[in-house]
Amino acid sequence: MGIPTVEALRHPVFRGHQYKRIKKFKKEKQAHAYADNLPKKSRRLPPIVEQVKIGAGLGYWYYVCIPKKLNKVKE
């Protein structure tokens, strides 16, 4: 089987910022379509699609992730 890892439990990191998972998909095309339709709060930190392996020979889950914290502009 293999040694279980904790990679599936960790938050994804992109450009030094933690992201949080908001939606799970079985198909990659659906995940990318959903991520493209989300509003972008920052050009530097766009929504991303994370690929997580389910198990040996079972395939992948695709998670749409957004930045966990963004600096809010004070008015």
N, C-alpha and C positions, 0 to 999 in steps of 0.2 A: 504494500500500500504506500508506504512512505511516511516520513515524519511530519506530523501536523505542525503548521507554522501559525504565527500570530499576525501574519501580513494582512489577512482579511479583516482583522479587528482594528488595525491602526488607521488613523485618519490619513488621507492622501496629502502629500506636500508638493506644491508646485511653486517654484521661484521663492522658496523660503517661507511660504505662507501655508498654514493648515487650511484644508478644505473640509466641508461637511457634505455627506451624501444626502441627497434629497429624494431621489427616485431610482428604482431598480428596473432593468429591462433584460429580457432574454436575447434580444437581437440588437446588434450594434447599430444598424441603420436607424432604428427607432430611437435609440439613445442619442445619437448625433442630431437627429431631427428635433428632438425635444430640447437639447442644449442650445441649438441654433435659435430657437424661438424664445428663449429666456432673455429678459432685459439685461444688458451688460452694465454693471455698476462701475466698472473700471476697464480701461483698455489693457492695462498691464496684467490684470487678473481676470480673464474671461472664465465662463463656466467650462468645465472639462468633463471628459468621459473617462472613467477608470475601468479597467478590465481586471476582474478578479477570478482566478481559477476556482471552480467548484470542487473538483476532485480528479482522481486519475481517470481520464477518458470520459468525463461527464460534460465537459465544456466550460463555459465562462458565464459570469453575470456581468452586466455592464451598468455601472452606477454613474448617474449625472451628479456632479459635485459643484458646489459654489463656495466662494471664500467664506471662511468661518467668521472673520472679523474684518471690517474695512473701517479705515479712519473716516469718521463722519465730519463733514464740513459744518462748522458752526456759523449760524446766520446772525 
